[in-house]
Amino acid sequence: MGRLEAQLGAFETRFGVKSRDFYKAMMAGELDEFDALDEYRMEFIEWLALYKTWLSLDEKYQQLLKRQPVALQIKANLQPAYA
């Protein structure tokens, strides 16, 4: 995720917009005026793909964090098999 965040940060620095705001604008069709500009279109497609990948991984990570406390509880109550 660190590598993805670094790549997203590069786009955010280049365009002066947070990825979250860029994503919302793209989904709302607010950036259609850039479709005719090939240099931006390819960058926007890459940025969008990176952000969607980050969203997916972040969702899975959050789900993992929610499950972790149960796993820790089970481990804390297990007796070693050799005892």
FILO-960993 format. One record per atom (N, C-alpha, C): residue number from 1; x, z, y; atom name. Coordinates in pm, 1 decimal. Layout:
N
<node><num>NUM</num><x>X</x><z>Z</z><y>Y</y><atomo>CA</atomo></node>
...
***
This chain:
83
<node><num>1</num><x>82.7</x><z>0.0</z><y>-118.2</y><atomo>N</atomo></node>
<node><num>1</num><x>0.0</x><z>0.0</z><y>0.0</y><atomo>CA</atomo></node>
<node><num>1</num><x>87.4</x><z>0.0</z><y>125.0</y><atomo>C</atomo></node>
<node><num>2</num><x>203.7</x><z>58.6</z><y>112.8</y><atomo>N</atomo></node>
<node><num>2</num><x>294.0</x><z>62.3</z><y>226.3</y><atomo>CA</atomo></node>
<node><num>2</num><x>334.1</x><z>-76.1</z><y>273.6</y><atomo>C</atomo></node>
<node><num>3</num><x>359.7</x><z>-163.5</z><y>178.6</y><atomo>N</atomo></node>
<node><num>3</num><x>398.1</x><z>-301.2</z><y>213.2</y><atomo>CA</atomo></node>
<node><num>3</num><x>281.8</x><z>-374.4</z><y>281.6</y><atomo>C</atomo></node>
<node><num>4</num><x>161.6</x><z>-354.1</z><y>228.0</y><atomo>N</atomo></node>
<node><num>4</num><x>43.4</x><z>-415.2</z><y>289.6</y><atomo>CA</atomo></node>
<node><num>4</num><x>24.0</x><z>-364.4</z><y>431.4</y><atomo>C</atomo></node>
<node><num>5</num><x>39.6</x><z>-234.1</z><y>449.3</y><atomo>N</atomo></node>
<node><num>5</num><x>21.2</x><z>-175.2</z><y>581.6</y><atomo>CA</atomo></node>
<node><num>5</num><x>125.8</x><z>-227.0</z><y>680.6</y><atomo>C</atomo></node>
<node><num>6</num><x>246.7</x><z>-250.6</z><y>633.0</y><atomo>N</atomo></node>
<node><num>6</num><x>350.3</x><z>-307.5</z><y>719.7</y><atomo>CA</atomo></node>
<node><num>6</num><x>313.3</x><z>-449.4</z><y>761.3</y><atomo>C</atomo></node>
<node><num>7</num><x>262.6</x><z>-527.9</z><y>666.8</y><atomo>N</atomo></node>
<node><num>7</num><x>222.0</x><z>-664.6</z><y>698.7</y><atomo>CA</atomo></node>
<node><num>7</num><x>103.5</x><z>-665.1</z><y>796.0</y><atomo>C</atomo></node>
<node><num>8</num><x>8.6</x><z>-576.0</z><y>772.7</y><atomo>N</atomo></node>
<node><num>8</num><x>-105.7</x><z>-565.4</z><y>863.9</y><atomo>CA</atomo></node>
<node><num>8</num><x>-58.5</x><z>-523.4</z><y>1002.4</y><atomo>C</atomo></node>
<node><num>9</num><x>36.4</x><z>-430.5</z><y>1006.7</y><atomo>N</atomo></node>
<node><num>9</num><x>91.3</x><z>-384.5</z><y>1133.9</y><atomo>CA</atomo></node>
<node><num>9</num><x>155.8</x><z>-497.3</z><y>1212.1</y><atomo>C</atomo></node>
<node><num>10</num><x>220.2</x><z>-589.1</z><y>1142.7</y><atomo>N</atomo></node>
<node><num>10</num><x>282.4</x><z>-703.9</z><y>1210.4</y><atomo>CA</atomo></node>
<node><num>10</num><x>176.2</x><z>-790.9</z><y>1277.7</y><atomo>C</atomo></node>
<node><num>11</num><x>64.0</x><z>-813.9</z><y>1209.3</y><atomo>N</atomo></node>
<node><num>11</num><x>-45.8</x><z>-890.4</z><y>1269.8</y><atomo>CA</atomo></node>
<node><num>11</num><x>-105.5</x><z>-814.0</z><y>1387.7</y><atomo>C</atomo></node>
<node><num>12</num><x>-122.3</x><z>-684.3</z><y>1371.3</y><atomo>N</atomo></node>
<node><num>12</num><x>-179.2</x><z>-602.6</z><y>1478.8</y><atomo>CA</atomo></node>
<node><num>12</num><x>-90.4</x><z>-607.6</z><y>1603.3</y><atomo>C</atomo></node>
<node><num>13</num><x>39.4</x><z>-602.9</z><y>1583.2</y><atomo>N</atomo></node>
<node><num>13</num><x>132.8</x><z>-610.5</z><y>1695.5</y><atomo>CA</atomo></node>
<node><num>13</num><x>128.0</x><z>-748.6</z><y>1759.5</y><atomo>C</atomo></node>
<node><num>14</num><x>127.7</x><z>-851.2</z><y>1676.5</y><atomo>N</atomo></node>
<node><num>14</num><x>127.6</x><z>-989.5</z><y>1729.0</y><atomo>CA</atomo></node>
<node><num>14</num><x>4.1</x><z>-1018.6</z><y>1812.9</y><atomo>C</atomo></node>
<node><num>15</num><x>-113.9</x><z>-974.9</z><y>1763.4</y><atomo>N</atomo></node>
<node><num>15</num><x>-238.3</x><z>-1011.2</z><y>1829.7</y><atomo>CA</atomo></node>
<node><num>15</num><x>-298.5</x><z>-898.5</z><y>1914.0</y><atomo>C</atomo></node>
<node><num>16</num><x>-240.5</x><z>-778.7</z><y>1908.5</y><atomo>N</atomo></node>
<node><num>16</num><x>-287.7</x><z>-668.2</z><y>1991.4</y><atomo>CA</atomo></node>
<node><num>16</num><x>-423.9</x><z>-613.8</z><y>1952.5</y><atomo>C</atomo></node>
<node><num>17</num><x>-457.1</x><z>-625.9</z><y>1823.2</y><atomo>N</atomo></node>
<node><num>17</num><x>-587.5</x><z>-582.0</z><y>1772.9</y><atomo>CA</atomo></node>
<node><num>17</num><x>-565.9</x><z>-509.4</z><y>1640.4</y><atomo>C</atomo></node>
<node><num>18</num><x>-636.3</x><z>-399.0</z><y>1620.1</y><atomo>N</atomo></node>
<node><num>18</num><x>-629.6</x><z>-328.7</z><y>1491.6</y><atomo>CA</atomo></node>
<node><num>18</num><x>-697.3</x><z>-414.1</z><y>1384.1</y><atomo>C</atomo></node>
<node><num>19</num><x>-648.3</x><z>-405.2</z><y>1264.0</y><atomo>N</atomo></node>
<node><num>19</num><x>-702.3</x><z>-484.8</z><y>1153.2</y><atomo>CA</atomo></node>
<node><num>19</num><x>-850.6</x><z>-457.3</z><y>1131.2</y><atomo>C</atomo></node>
<node><num>20</num><x>-891.1</x><z>-332.5</z><y>1144.6</y><atomo>N</atomo></node>
<node><num>20</num><x>-1031.9</x><z>-296.2</z><y>1126.1</y><atomo>CA</atomo></node>
<node><num>20</num><x>-1119.4</x><z>-372.7</z><y>1226.2</y><atomo>C</atomo></node>
<node><num>21</num><x>-1075.1</x><z>-378.6</z><y>1353.2</y><atomo>N</atomo></node>
<node><num>21</num><x>-1151.4</x><z>-448.9</z><y>1456.1</y><atomo>CA</atomo></node>
<node><num>21</num><x>-1149.4</x><z>-599.7</z><y>1434.2</y><atomo>C</atomo></node>
<node><num>22</num><x>-1034.0</x><z>-652.4</z><y>1391.8</y><atomo>N</atomo></node>
<node><num>22</num><x>-1022.9</x><z>-794.2</z><y>1358.9</y><atomo>CA</atomo></node>
<node><num>22</num><x>-1120.6</x><z>-829.8</z><y>1247.3</y><atomo>C</atomo></node>
<node><num>23</num><x>-1125.2</x><z>-747.3</z><y>1143.0</y><atomo>N</atomo></node>
<node><num>23</num><x>-1213.6</x><z>-771.8</z><y>1028.7</y><atomo>CA</atomo></node>
<node><num>23</num><x>-1359.7</x><z>-773.8</z><y>1073.3</y><atomo>C</atomo></node>
<node><num>24</num><x>-1398.6</x><z>-676.1</z><y>1153.4</y><atomo>N</atomo></node>
<node><num>24</num><x>-1537.0</x><z>-671.2</z><y>1202.1</y><atomo>CA</atomo></node>
<node><num>24</num><x>-1571.0</x><z>-795.7</z><y>1283.8</y><atomo>C</atomo></node>
<node><num>25</num><x>-1478.1</x><z>-838.2</z><y>1369.2</y><atomo>N</atomo></node>
<node><num>25</num><x>-1500.3</x><z>-957.7</z><y>1450.5</y><atomo>CA</atomo></node>
<node><num>25</num><x>-1511.1</x><z>-1082.8</z><y>1363.7</y><atomo>C</atomo></node>
<node><num>26</num><x>-1426.8</x><z>-1092.2</z><y>1263.0</y><atomo>N</atomo></node>
<node><num>26</num><x>-1431.9</x><z>-1207.6</z><y>1172.5</y><atomo>CA</atomo></node>
<node><num>26</num><x>-1566.0</x><z>-1211.3</z><y>1098.7</y><atomo>C</atomo></node>
<node><num>27</num><x>-1609.0</x><z>-1097.0</z><y>1047.9</y><atomo>N</atomo></node>
<node><num>27</num><x>-1733.9</x><z>-1092.1</z><y>972.5</y><atomo>CA</atomo></node>
<node><num>27</num><x>-1855.1</x><z>-1119.7</z><y>1061.1</y><atomo>C</atomo></node>
<node><num>28</num><x>-1843.3</x><z>-1089.4</z><y>1188.8</y><atomo>N</atomo></node>
<node><num>28</num><x>-1953.0</x><z>-1113.3</z><y>1283.1</y><atomo>CA</atomo></node>
<node><num>28</num><x>-1949.2</x><z>-1254.4</z><y>1342.3</y><atomo>C</atomo></node>
<node><num>29</num><x>-1847.2</x><z>-1332.9</z><y>1306.3</y><atomo>N</atomo></node>
<node><num>29</num><x>-1835.8</x><z>-1469.4</z><y>1356.6</y><atomo>CA</atomo></node>
<node><num>29</num><x>-1790.8</x><z>-1477.4</z><y>1501.4</y><atomo>C</atomo></node>
<node><num>30</num><x>-1726.5</x><z>-1371.5</z><y>1549.1</y><atomo>N</atomo></node>
<node><num>30</num><x>-1684.6</x><z>-1367.0</z><y>1688.9</y><atomo>CA</atomo></node>
<node><num>30</num><x>-1555.5</x><z>-1444.2</z><y>1716.6</y><atomo>C</atomo></node>
<node><num>31</num><x>-1488.3</x><z>-1491.9</z><y>1612.9</y><atomo>N</atomo></node>
<node><num>31</num><x>-1360.8</x><z>-1560.4</z><y>1631.8</y><atomo>CA</atomo></node>
<node><num>31</num><x>-1367.7</x><z>-1708.6</z><y>1596.1</y><atomo>C</atomo></node>
<node><num>32</num><x>-1487.7</x><z>-1762.1</z><y>1594.5</y><atomo>N</atomo></node>
<node><num>32</num><x>-1506.3</x><z>-1903.4</z><y>1558.9</y><atomo>CA</atomo></node>
<node><num>32</num><x>-1428.8</x><z>-1998.3</z><y>1648.5</y><atomo>C</atomo></node>
<node><num>33</num><x>-1405.1</x><z>-1959.3</z><y>1772.8</y><atomo>N</atomo></node>
<node><num>33</num><x>-1334.7</x><z>-2047.2</z><y>1866.4</y><atomo>CA</atomo></node>
<node><num>33</num><x>-1191.9</x><z>-2076.5</z><y>1822.1</y><atomo>C</atomo></node>
<node><num>34</num><x>-1136.1</x><z>-1993.7</z><y>1734.7</y><atomo>N</atomo></node>
<node><num>34</num><x>-999.9</x><z>-2014.9</z><y>1687.1</y><atomo>CA</atomo></node>
<node><num>34</num><x>-992.9</x><z>-2108.5</z><y>1566.3</y><atomo>C</atomo></node>
<node><num>35</num><x>-1109.0</x><z>-2144.9</z><y>1510.5</y><atomo>N</atomo></node>
<node><num>35</num><x>-1111.8</x><z>-2232.4</z><y>1392.9</y><atomo>CA</atomo></node>
<node><num>35</num><x>-1046.1</x><z>-2367.3</z><y>1418.4</y><atomo>C</atomo></node>
<node><num>36</num><x>-1055.2</x><z>-2416.3</z><y>1539.4</y><atomo>N</atomo></node>
<node><num>36</num><x>-999.1</x><z>-2547.9</z><y>1571.1</y><atomo>CA</atomo></node>
<node><num>36</num><x>-847.2</x><z>-2542.9</z><y>1590.9</y><atomo>C</atomo></node>
<node><num>37</num><x>-792.6</x><z>-2424.4</z><y>1601.0</y><atomo>N</atomo></node>
<node><num>37</num><x>-648.5</x><z>-2410.1</z><y>1625.6</y><atomo>CA</atomo></node>
<node><num>37</num><x>-577.6</x><z>-2379.9</z><y>1493.7</y><atomo>C</atomo></node>
<node><num>38</num><x>-514.2</x><z>-2480.7</z><y>1436.6</y><atomo>N</atomo></node>
<node><num>38</num><x>-453.4</x><z>-2468.5</z><y>1304.3</y><atomo>CA</atomo></node>
<node><num>38</num><x>-355.2</x><z>-2352.3</z><y>1294.3</y><atomo>C</atomo></node>
<node><num>39</num><x>-274.2</x><z>-2329.3</z><y>1396.9</y><atomo>N</atomo></node>
<node><num>39</num><x>-172.3</x><z>-2224.5</z><y>1387.2</y><atomo>CA</atomo></node>
<node><num>39</num><x>-236.5</x><z>-2086.4</z><y>1370.8</y><atomo>C</atomo></node>
<node><num>40</num><x>-348.9</x><z>-2063.2</z><y>1436.9</y><atomo>N</atomo></node>
<node><num>40</num><x>-415.2</x><z>-1933.7</z><y>1425.3</y><atomo>CA</atomo></node>
<node><num>40</num><x>-500.1</x><z>-1925.3</z><y>1299.3</y><atomo>C</atomo></node>
<node><num>41</num><x>-559.9</x><z>-2036.0</z><y>1260.2</y><atomo>N</atomo></node>
<node><num>41</num><x>-648.3</x><z>-2036.2</z><y>1144.3</y><atomo>CA</atomo></node>
<node><num>41</num><x>-575.2</x><z>-1985.1</z><y>1019.7</y><atomo>C</atomo></node>
<node><num>42</num><x>-456.4</x><z>-2036.3</z><y>995.6</y><atomo>N</atomo></node>
<node><num>42</num><x>-381.4</x><z>-1995.1</z><y>876.1</y><atomo>CA</atomo></node>
<node><num>42</num><x>-340.4</x><z>-1847.8</z><y>885.3</y><atomo>C</atomo></node>
<node><num>43</num><x>-299.5</x><z>-1805.0</z><y>1004.2</y><atomo>N</atomo></node>
<node><num>43</num><x>-262.4</x><z>-1665.1</z><y>1020.4</y><atomo>CA</atomo></node>
<node><num>43</num><x>-383.1</x><z>-1573.9</z><y>1002.6</y><atomo>C</atomo></node>
<node><num>44</num><x>-496.6</x><z>-1616.4</z><y>1055.4</y><atomo>N</atomo></node>
<node><num>44</num><x>-617.7</x><z>-1535.5</z><y>1043.2</y><atomo>CA</atomo></node>
<node><num>44</num><x>-663.3</x><z>-1526.6</z><y>897.6</y><atomo>C</atomo></node>
<node><num>45</num><x>-649.6</x><z>-1636.3</z><y>824.5</y><atomo>N</atomo></node>
<node><num>45</num><x>-685.9</x><z>-1635.0</z><y>681.9</y><atomo>CA</atomo></node>
<node><num>45</num><x>-595.6</x><z>-1537.5</z><y>606.7</y><atomo>C</atomo></node>
<node><num>46</num><x>-467.0</x><z>-1541.2</z><y>635.7</y><atomo>N</atomo></node>
<node><num>46</num><x>-373.8</x><z>-1449.1</z><y>570.2</y><atomo>CA</atomo></node>
<node><num>46</num><x>-404.3</x><z>-1305.2</z><y>607.7</y><atomo>C</atomo></node>
<node><num>47</num><x>-426.1</x><z>-1279.9</z><y>735.8</y><atomo>N</atomo></node>
<node><num>47</num><x>-456.9</x><z>-1144.9</z><y>783.9</y><atomo>CA</atomo></node>
<node><num>47</num><x>-584.2</x><z>-1092.9</z><y>717.7</y><atomo>C</atomo></node>
<node><num>48</num><x>-686.5</x><z>-1176.8</z><y>712.8</y><atomo>N</atomo></node>
<node><num>48</num><x>-812.9</x><z>-1138.0</z><y>650.9</y><atomo>CA</atomo></node>
<node><num>48</num><x>-794.1</x><z>-1106.1</z><y>503.0</y><atomo>C</atomo></node>
<node><num>49</num><x>-719.0</x><z>-1188.8</z><y>433.3</y><atomo>N</atomo></node>
<node><num>49</num><x>-694.0</x><z>-1166.2</z><y>290.1</y><atomo>CA</atomo></node>
<node><num>49</num><x>-616.7</x><z>-1035.9</z><y>268.6</y><atomo>C</atomo></node>
<node><num>50</num><x>-516.9</x><z>-1011.3</z><y>351.0</y><atomo>N</atomo></node>
<node><num>50</num><x>-440.5</x><z>-887.0</z><y>339.5</y><atomo>CA</atomo></node>
<node><num>50</num><x>-528.6</x><z>-765.9</z><y>364.7</y><atomo>C</atomo></node>
<node><num>51</num><x>-613.8</x><z>-774.7</z><y>466.3</y><atomo>N</atomo></node>
<node><num>51</num><x>-700.2</x><z>-660.4</z><y>497.9</y><atomo>CA</atomo></node>
<node><num>51</num><x>-802.9</x><z>-636.8</z><y>388.2</y><atomo>C</atomo></node>
<node><num>52</num><x>-859.7</x><z>-743.0</z><y>332.0</y><atomo>N</atomo></node>
<node><num>52</num><x>-954.7</x><z>-727.4</z><y>221.4</y><atomo>CA</atomo></node>
<node><num>52</num><x>-885.8</x><z>-664.1</z><y>100.3</y><atomo>C</atomo></node>
<node><num>53</num><x>-763.1</x><z>-703.9</z><y>75.1</y><atomo>N</atomo></node>
<node><num>53</num><x>-686.4</x><z>-643.8</z><y>-34.5</y><atomo>CA</atomo></node>
<node><num>53</num><x>-663.1</x><z>-496.1</z><y>-6.1</y><atomo>C</atomo></node>
<node><num>54</num><x>-626.6</x><z>-463.2</z><y>118.1</y><atomo>N</atomo></node>
<node><num>54</num><x>-604.9</x><z>-323.8</z><y>156.2</y><atomo>CA</atomo></node>
<node><num>54</num><x>-732.9</x><z>-243.4</z><y>139.2</y><atomo>C</atomo></node>
<node><num>55</num><x>-847.0</x><z>-299.1</z><y>182.3</y><atomo>N</atomo></node>
<node><num>55</num><x>-975.2</x><z>-229.1</z><y>166.9</y><atomo>CA</atomo></node>
<node><num>55</num><x>-1004.6</x><z>-198.6</z><y>20.5</y><atomo>C</atomo></node>
<node><num>56</num><x>-981.0</x><z>-295.7</z><y>-64.2</y><atomo>N</atomo></node>
<node><num>56</num><x>-1007.1</x><z>-278.6</z><y>-207.5</y><atomo>CA</atomo></node>
<node><num>56</num><x>-917.5</x><z>-170.0</z><y>-267.1</y><atomo>C</atomo></node>
<node><num>57</num><x>-789.5</x><z>-175.7</z><y>-234.8</y><atomo>N</atomo></node>
<node><num>57</num><x>-696.2</x><z>-75.0</z><y>-286.8</y><atomo>CA</atomo></node>
<node><num>57</num><x>-726.0</x><z>63.1</z><y>-231.0</y><atomo>C</atomo></node>
<node><num>58</num><x>-763.6</x><z>70.0</z><y>-103.8</y><atomo>N</atomo></node>
<node><num>58</num><x>-796.4</x><z>198.7</z><y>-43.7</y><atomo>CA</atomo></node>
<node><num>58</num><x>-919.8</x><z>259.4</z><y>-108.7</y><atomo>C</atomo></node>
<node><num>59</num><x>-1018.8</x><z>176.9</z><y>-140.0</y><atomo>N</atomo></node>
<node><num>59</num><x>-1139.2</x><z>225.9</z><y>-207.2</y><atomo>CA</atomo></node>
<node><num>59</num><x>-1104.0</x><z>283.5</z><y>-344.4</y><atomo>C</atomo></node>
<node><num>60</num><x>-1020.7</x><z>213.1</z><y>-418.1</y><atomo>N</atomo></node>
<node><num>60</num><x>-979.4</x><z>262.2</z><y>-550.3</y><atomo>CA</atomo></node>
<node><num>60</num><x>-898.4</x><z>390.9</z><y>-537.1</y><atomo>C</atomo></node>
<node><num>61</num><x>-814.4</x><z>398.6</z><y>-437.9</y><atomo>N</atomo></node>
<node><num>61</num><x>-734.2</x><z>518.0</z><y>-413.0</y><atomo>CA</atomo></node>
<node><num>61</num><x>-824.0</x><z>637.4</z><y>-379.5</y><atomo>C</atomo></node>
<node><num>62</num><x>-924.7</x><z>614.4</z><y>-295.1</y><atomo>N</atomo></node>
<node><num>62</num><x>-1016.8</x><z>722.3</z><y>-258.8</y><atomo>CA</atomo></node>
<node><num>62</num><x>-1094.7</x><z>770.2</z><y>-380.9</y><atomo>C</atomo></node>
<node><num>63</num><x>-1134.0</x><z>678.2</z><y>-467.2</y><atomo>N</atomo></node>
<node><num>63</num><x>-1203.0</x><z>715.1</z><y>-590.3</y><atomo>CA</atomo></node>
<node><num>63</num><x>-1112.4</x><z>798.8</z><y>-679.9</y><atomo>C</atomo></node>
<node><num>64</num><x>-987.5</x><z>761.9</z><y>-687.3</y><atomo>N</atomo></node>
<node><num>64</num><x>-890.9</x><z>836.0</z><y>-767.4</y><atomo>CA</atomo></node>
<node><num>64</num><x>-874.4</x><z>977.9</z><y>-713.6</y><atomo>C</atomo></node>
<node><num>65</num><x>-867.3</x><z>990.8</z><y>-583.2</y><atomo>N</atomo></node>
<node><num>65</num><x>-853.9</x><z>1123.1</z><y>-522.3</y><atomo>CA</atomo></node>
<node><num>65</num><x>-974.3</x><z>1211.3</z><y>-552.5</y><atomo>C</atomo></node>
<node><num>66</num><x>-1092.4</x><z>1152.5</z><y>-555.6</y><atomo>N</atomo></node>
<node><num>66</num><x>-1214.0</x><z>1229.1</z><y>-586.0</y><atomo>CA</atomo></node>
<node><num>66</num><x>-1212.8</x><z>1279.8</z><y>-729.4</y><atomo>C</atomo></node>
<node><num>67</num><x>-1153.4</x><z>1203.7</z><y>-819.1</y><atomo>N</atomo></node>
<node><num>67</num><x>-1149.6</x><z>1243.1</z><y>-960.7</y><atomo>CA</atomo></node>
<node><num>67</num><x>-1036.1</x><z>1340.4</z><y>-990.4</y><atomo>C</atomo></node>
<node><num>68</num><x>-934.5</x><z>1339.3</z><y>-909.7</y><atomo>N</atomo></node>
<node><num>68</num><x>-816.2</x><z>1418.8</z><y>-938.1</y><atomo>CA</atomo></node>
<node><num>68</num><x>-843.2</x><z>1567.9</z><y>-954.3</y><atomo>C</atomo></node>
<node><num>69</num><x>-922.9</x><z>1632.5</z><y>-870.0</y><atomo>N</atomo></node>
<node><num>69</num><x>-942.7</x><z>1776.2</z><y>-887.3</y><atomo>CA</atomo></node>
<node><num>69</num><x>-994.2</x><z>1814.3</z><y>-1025.6</y><atomo>C</atomo></node>
<node><num>70</num><x>-1080.7</x><z>1734.6</z><y>-1085.8</y><atomo>N</atomo></node>
<node><num>70</num><x>-1131.6</x><z>1763.2</z><y>-1219.5</y><atomo>CA</atomo></node>
<node><num>70</num><x>-1017.0</x><z>1757.5</z><y>-1320.6</y><atomo>C</atomo></node>
<node><num>71</num><x>-932.9</x><z>1656.1</z><y>-1309.9</y><atomo>N</atomo></node>
<node><num>71</num><x>-820.2</x><z>1643.8</z><y>-1401.7</y><atomo>CA</atomo></node>
<node><num>71</num><x>-727.3</x><z>1763.5</z><y>-1387.6</y><atomo>C</atomo></node>
<node><num>72</num><x>-704.2</x><z>1807.1</z><y>-1267.1</y><atomo>N</atomo></node>
<node><num>72</num><x>-618.2</x><z>1924.1</z><y>-1246.4</y><atomo>CA</atomo></node>
<node><num>72</num><x>-680.3</x><z>2049.8</z><y>-1305.1</y><atomo>C</atomo></node>
<node><num>73</num><x>-810.4</x><z>2062.4</z><y>-1295.5</y><atomo>N</atomo></node>
<node><num>73</num><x>-878.6</x><z>2178.5</z><y>-1352.9</y><atomo>CA</atomo></node>
<node><num>73</num><x>-863.1</x><z>2180.2</z><y>-1505.1</y><atomo>C</atomo></node>
<node><num>74</num><x>-879.3</x><z>2065.1</z><y>-1565.3</y><atomo>N</atomo></node>
<node><num>74</num><x>-866.0</x><z>2056.5</z><y>-1711.0</y><atomo>CA</atomo></node>
<node><num>74</num><x>-724.4</x><z>2092.8</z><y>-1753.3</y><atomo>C</atomo></node>
<node><num>75</num><x>-624.8</x><z>2036.4</z><y>-1685.0</y><atomo>N</atomo></node>
<node><num>75</num><x>-485.6</x><z>2065.8</z><y>-1717.9</y><atomo>CA</atomo></node>
<node><num>75</num><x>-455.1</x><z>2214.0</z><y>-1702.8</y><atomo>C</atomo></node>
<node><num>76</num><x>-510.1</x><z>2276.5</z><y>-1602.1</y><atomo>N</atomo></node>
<node><num>76</num><x>-484.8</x><z>2418.6</z><y>-1577.9</y><atomo>CA</atomo></node>
<node><num>76</num><x>-542.0</x><z>2506.0</z><y>-1688.5</y><atomo>C</atomo></node>
<node><num>77</num><x>-643.9</x><z>2459.1</z><y>-1757.8</y><atomo>N</atomo></node>
<node><num>77</num><x>-708.9</x><z>2538.6</z><y>-1862.0</y><atomo>CA</atomo></node>
<node><num>77</num><x>-664.6</x><z>2503.4</z><y>-2003.4</y><atomo>C</atomo></node>
<node><num>78</num><x>-580.2</x><z>2404.3</z><y>-2017.5</y><atomo>N</atomo></node>
<node><num>78</num><x>-532.8</x><z>2366.2</z><y>-2150.4</y><atomo>CA</atomo></node>
<node><num>78</num><x>-423.0</x><z>2461.3</z><y>-2197.7</y><atomo>C</atomo></node>
<node><num>79</num><x>-429.4</x><z>2491.8</z><y>-2323.2</y><atomo>N</atomo></node>
<node><num>79</num><x>-324.8</x><z>2573.0</z><y>-2385.9</y><atomo>CA</atomo></node>
<node><num>79</num><x>-224.6</x><z>2477.3</z><y>-2450.1</y><atomo>C</atomo></node>
<node><num>80</num><x>-98.1</x><z>2502.5</z><y>-2437.2</y><atomo>N</atomo></node>
<node><num>80</num><x>-0.5</x><z>2416.7</z><y>-2505.9</y><atomo>CA</atomo></node>
<node><num>80</num><x>-25.3</x><z>2418.2</z><y>-2656.3</y><atomo>C</atomo></node>
<node><num>81</num><x>-14.1</x><z>2304.1</z><y>-2721.9</y><atomo>N</atomo></node>
<node><num>81</num><x>-41.6</x><z>2291.2</z><y>-2864.6</y><atomo>CA</atomo></node>
<node><num>81</num><x>56.5</x><z>2368.9</z><y>-2949.5</y><atomo>C</atomo></node>
<node><num>82</num><x>174.6</x><z>2395.0</z><y>-2900.1</y><atomo>N</atomo></node>
<node><num>82</num><x>278.4</x><z>2462.9</z><y>-2977.9</y><atomo>CA</atomo></node>
<node><num>82</num><x>273.1</x><z>2614.1</z><y>-2962.3</y><atomo>C</atomo></node>
<node><num>83</num><x>185.0</x><z>2668.5</z><y>-2883.9</y><atomo>N</atomo></node>
<node><num>83</num><x>182.4</x><z>2813.2</z><y>-2859.8</y><atomo>CA</atomo></node>
<node><num>83</num><x>127.8</x><z>2891.6</z><y>-2974.2</y><atomo>C</atomo></node>
***
